[in-house]
Amino acid sequence: MPKKGFKQTEDHKRKIALNRPDNSGEKNPNFGKPVSIETRRKLSLAKKGKKLSEEHKKKISESNKGRDTSGVKNSMYGRKHSEETKRKIGKANKRRHNEKKLNKSQPLV
């Protein structure tokens, strides 16, 4: 898809970047505000079905290659799930599995 509009010069792009407000972290007006369930559902639906381009997948893969989350760096290292937690995880997985089976059995309209 061809790009539309005016082509910015490199100098102009640099000036825009320097004058952009820093809204990261606590400076962001939405920092710390809870996101409603309805908003989360809408965001989820907006993302569903969108396919990542091969280029994007490659970039994600490259950014994850240097990460080592094994051993001590893993947040669960040296911990064990309690029996209650294992039961909850199993229940959630069964529900998820059953929902997938139901969705596959329903005909597409």
KOLGU-965485 format. One record per residue (C-alpha): z, x, y. Coordinates in steps of 0.25 Angstrom, whole numbers. Each point is the difference from the previous one (the first is absolute). Example, Ala and Ser with C-alpha at 12.3 -4.5 7.8 and 13.67 -1.06 7.14 Angstrom:
2
+-------+-------+-------+
|     z |     x |     y |
+-------+-------+-------+
|    31 |    49 |   -18 |
|    -2 |     6 |    14 |
+-------+-------+-------+
//
This chain:
109
+-------+-------+-------+
|     z |     x |     y |
+-------+-------+-------+
|     0 |     0 |     0 |
|    -4 |     6 |    13 |
|    10 |     3 |    11 |
|    -1 |    -9 |    12 |
|     3 |     3 |    15 |
|     2 |    12 |     9 |
|     1 |    14 |    -6 |
|    13 |     6 |     6 |
|    -1 |    15 |     3 |
|    10 |    10 |    -6 |
|     6 |     2 |    13 |
|     2 |   -14 |     3 |
|     6 |    -2 |   -15 |
|    10 |    11 |     3 |
|     4 |    -7 |    13 |
|     2 |   -13 |    -6 |
|     9 |     6 |   -11 |
|     8 |     8 |    10 |
|     3 |   -13 |     8 |
|     3 |    -9 |   -12 |
|    15 |    -5 |    -1 |
|     8 |     6 |   -11 |
|     5 |   -13 |    -8 |
|     4 |     7 |   -12 |
|    14 |    -2 |    -6 |
|    11 |    -6 |     8 |
|   -10 |    -1 |    12 |
|    -8 |   -10 |    -7 |
|     3 |   -14 |     5 |
|     1 |    -6 |   -14 |
|     9 |    11 |    -5 |
|    11 |    -5 |    -8 |
|    -4 |   -15 |     1 |
|    -1 |    -7 |   -13 |
|   -14 |    -5 |    -5 |
|     1 |   -14 |    -4 |
|    -4 |    -4 |   -15 |
|   -12 |    -9 |     6 |
|    -5 |    12 |     8 |
|     1 |     9 |   -12 |
|    -8 |   -10 |    -8 |
|   -11 |    -1 |    10 |
|    -1 |    16 |     1 |
|    -1 |     0 |   -15 |
|   -11 |   -10 |    -1 |
|    -8 |     7 |    11 |
|     0 |    13 |    -9 |
|    -2 |    -7 |   -13 |
|   -14 |     2 |    -6 |
|    -4 |    11 |    10 |
|    -6 |    12 |    -8 |
|     2 |    14 |     5 |
|   -12 |     9 |     2 |
|    -2 |    12 |    -9 |
|     3 |     9 |    13 |
|    13 |    -7 |     3 |
|     4 |     1 |   -15 |
|    -3 |    15 |     0 |
|     8 |     2 |    13 |
|    12 |    -7 |    -6 |
|    -1 |     8 |   -12 |
|    -1 |    13 |     8 |
|    12 |    -4 |     8 |
|     9 |    -2 |   -13 |
|    -5 |    12 |    -7 |
|    11 |     9 |     7 |
|    11 |    -9 |    -3 |
|    10 |     4 |   -10 |
|     9 |   -12 |    -4 |
|     5 |     6 |   -13 |
|    14 |     4 |    -4 |
|    10 |     2 |    12 |
|   -10 |    -6 |    10 |
|    -1 |   -13 |    -7 |
|    10 |   -11 |     6 |
|     4 |    -4 |   -14 |
|     2 |    14 |    -5 |
|    14 |     1 |    -8 |
|     2 |   -16 |     1 |
|    -2 |   -11 |   -10 |
|    -2 |   -14 |     1 |
|    11 |    -9 |    -3 |
|    -2 |   -10 |   -11 |
|     0 |   -12 |    10 |
|   -11 |     7 |     8 |
|    -8 |     3 |   -13 |
|     1 |   -15 |    -3 |
|    -4 |    -4 |    14 |
|   -12 |    10 |    -1 |
|    -4 |    -6 |   -13 |
|     1 |   -14 |     5 |
|    -9 |     3 |    12 |
|   -10 |     7 |    -8 |
|    -1 |   -11 |   -10 |
|    -2 |   -10 |    12 |
|   -11 |     9 |     6 |
|    -7 |     1 |   -14 |
|     1 |   -15 |    -2 |
|    -6 |    -3 |    14 |
|   -12 |     9 |    -3 |
|    -3 |    -7 |   -13 |
|     1 |   -13 |     7 |
|   -10 |     4 |    11 |
|   -10 |     6 |   -10 |
|     0 |   -13 |    -8 |
|    -3 |    -9 |    12 |
|   -15 |    -2 |     3 |
|    -5 |     5 |    13 |
|    -5 |   -11 |     9 |
+-------+-------+-------+
//
